[in-house]
Amino acid sequence: TSVPSLASSDGHGFLQCLREKIPNELVYTQSSSNFIDVLVSSIKNPKFFINATVRPPLCIVTPRDASHVQAAVVCGRRQGVRLRVRSGGHDYEGLSYRSVWPSEVFAVVDLGANLRAVRVDRLKSTAWVDSGATIGELYYAIAKNDSRVAFPAGECPTVGVGGHFSGGGIGMMTRKHGLAVDKIVDATLVNADGDLLDGAGMGEDLFWAIRGGGGGSFGIVLSWKVQLLRVPPTVTVVNIGRTVDQGAVDILTRWQHVAPSLPSDLTIRVIVKQGQQALFQALYLGSCGALVATMDEQFPELGMTSADCQPMTWLQSAATPFLSFASNGTLEEVLLDRTAWTSAFTKAKSDYVRRAIPRAVWKDIFSRWFPMDGSGQIILEPHGGFMDSVSAAATPYPHRNGVLYVVQYIAYWDQQGDCGAAAKSWIDTLYDFMGQNVSKNPRRAYVNFRDLDIGQNDDDGTFESGKVWGERYFVGNYRRLASVKAAVDPTNYFRNEQSIPPLIETM
Ligand code: FDA
């Protein structure tokens, strides 16, 4: 597979081409007075808006409809300019608005500015959601007038639908209903030829690939049709912290066995953090009384009582501070504020666990890793339930039957001080240490917790060279993704540092 030389453009022809096809006010060039404001508007990892680390795009296109997206693709291909597509801007490595290749001339297509409608069909229990909407906007639109309607996606309301759905979408209802991609029934996409396709027009393989194969590889997904779900009008939320002195090591060791096999109405995730603490956060799709009975029987070690129950609607649970990291505010403020939760500088990595990690290892983690300078958090999200019933090849997300939980390591720092040296050392050494305790051969990772350390395409990324990271994210599905890529974008127009390379089979 050879990548066509798209690096030589100076961009003038591209801007001219755009001017002929897209209203001027939707294109921000580097000389526009608000160019930087638009560029940083949805950057969630501030380390990528320090001037030295981000080479700005040629321009930012903020399409209002499909024809503007099609025009950007057609002009880009004709004039030798790559496109980075941004929906919510949460990519941990900033791939939606930056390129690590110094010679790459690229523009950003920012769907979050103007393409974020949610159209709900209550009779059919479906909704069309534009990629530029956030999951908070989706949740609000579907459930504001009906507390029995919900959708299973992530926990932070500012996350963009476009990137999130492209990579899977894990949340507090994954054990009951699966990932966001498990409930997508149609989509619209602009492909590398600039054609606008729906799910039927895409064909089975491409429709399969965009539901979990990672963003930025197959085209620009404009909108998604999702199946809405029924939940009880009142759900129960629980938030219990336990320190090491209160038995956190034993409770966590036990949690690994219990959480993936609980009734699927109950999800308990854990945040391990500074202060020798494990925070157990639960969402139960039912009443407090039934939850207490289940916990007494199956997880008495946590010591939960009815005093821990917080009854609320599902929509409130999606906006509740402990689940969303959001600050206090009204439902609307928390779910609809796209600028909320500007994070510290972060670096994330992930693992999957199929065999419970021994108690001694957890003891070590608490005693050795959390007193360290630069220590961050480890977030554990249980699988099991619905996830066990889906085959690894049903969608590109392969981490299904038998997975106990997904691990996310996050390091945080601010601009002052040591520029993150301690935090980066903490996450790197912890990740090395964990290698022997997690799924391996290959060691697994979640594409939505993007991590360029596990490997990246070079300028001429091939199927073989991409295996090093591709098989960690997609295991056996990597090959099918690369075959789909070869069929729909053989010249590799849509590419980034971890996009799927085309697998061109030679006879
Ligand atoms: P962004 O716009 O940065 O895009 C991410 C990638 O997808 C880029 O490669 C981009 O080019 C591509 N892309 C974006 N839109 C596209 C489109 N329309 N068509 C094709 N490609 C597109 N995950 C999870 O599963 N559960 C969770 O609870 C959370 N919570 C969470 C909280 C916070 C604060 C962060 C920073 C991240 C998460 N995530 C998460 C991870 C999140 O799912 C992941 O970062 C998504 O890719 C973010 O999607 P955005 O649209 O916001 O990102």
Residues whose N, C-alpha, C, O or C-beta is under 5 A from the ligand:
A	BS01	FDA	K44 R84 V85 R86 S87 G88 G89 H90 D91 Y92 L95 S96 S131 G154 E155 C156 T158 V159 G160 V161 G162 G163 H164 S166 G169 I170 G171 G215 G216 G219 I220 V221 N448
